[in-house]
Amino acid sequence: MRTSSVFGIIPNVPFTSDNAFSMRQRWHGLYRAAFWRPLGFPNLVLARTARQRNLARRHEQKATAEAEARAGLRAFLNSSRDDL
């Protein structure tokens, strides 16, 4: 079985079709990253802002739901005191 040190990425890995595919995919990913790096990864920037917006919306919904639950509990406790 041959071992390969392709471009110094994965040293001493047995050369199989699966490993060759993995090495090719890694090289392709590094190549694409090198292409997008000077452009500033515009899709990544858009995805991060969308994620932050979604997280903020979820946080706001959770805080609102908790506040409503607390208000409902207070109303329930106040009404039960009136019944006594």
N, C-alpha and C positions, 0 to 999 in steps of 0.2 A: 504494500500500500504506500502510495506517495504521500509525502507531507508537503505542505505549501506555506510559504511566507509571502503571500501576495501583498505587495506594496507595504509590507510591515504592519498590516492591519490586524491579522489574526495569525500569530506565529505558531508554527508546528501543529497545524490542524490537519487531520487526515483528509486527503482529497477525495470527497465523494460528491455525487451530484447535488445532494442537499446542501453541503457546505459551499460548493461552488455557487449555487443559487443565492445563498445567504451573503456570500462575499460580493456577488454582483449587485444585489439589492443595496448593500451598504455603500458600495462605490457609487451607485446611482443616487442614493440619498445625499451623499457628500457632494456630488456634482450639482444636484439641484439646489442644495443649501448655498453652495458657492455662487450659483447664478442669482439667487434671490437676496443674498446678504447685502450687496450694494444697493439694491432697490428698497431695502428696509422692510421686507416681508409685509407688504400691504394687506394681504388677506389675514395674516396673523394679528395685525393691529385691529382690523375690523372684528375678528372673532373675539379678541380679548375685550374690546369695548362692549360687544353684545353680551358676553358672559358677565361682565361687571354689572351691566344694566339689569340682566335677569336676576343676578344674585341680590341686587339692591331691591328689586321688586318683590322677590320672595321674602326678604327680610322685613320689608314694610308690611306685606300681607300677614306674616307671622306675628309681628308686633301688634297689628290691628286686631287680629283674632284673639291674642292674649288679653289685650285691653278690653275687648268686648266680653270675654269670658269673666274677667275680674269684675266688670261692671254688672254683669248678670248675677254673679255670686253675691256682690254687695246688695243688689236689689232683692235677691232671695233672702239674704240674712236679715235685711231691714224689714221685709214684709213678715217674716216669721216672728220677729220681735213684736210687731204690732199685733199679731194674733194672740200672743201670750197675754 
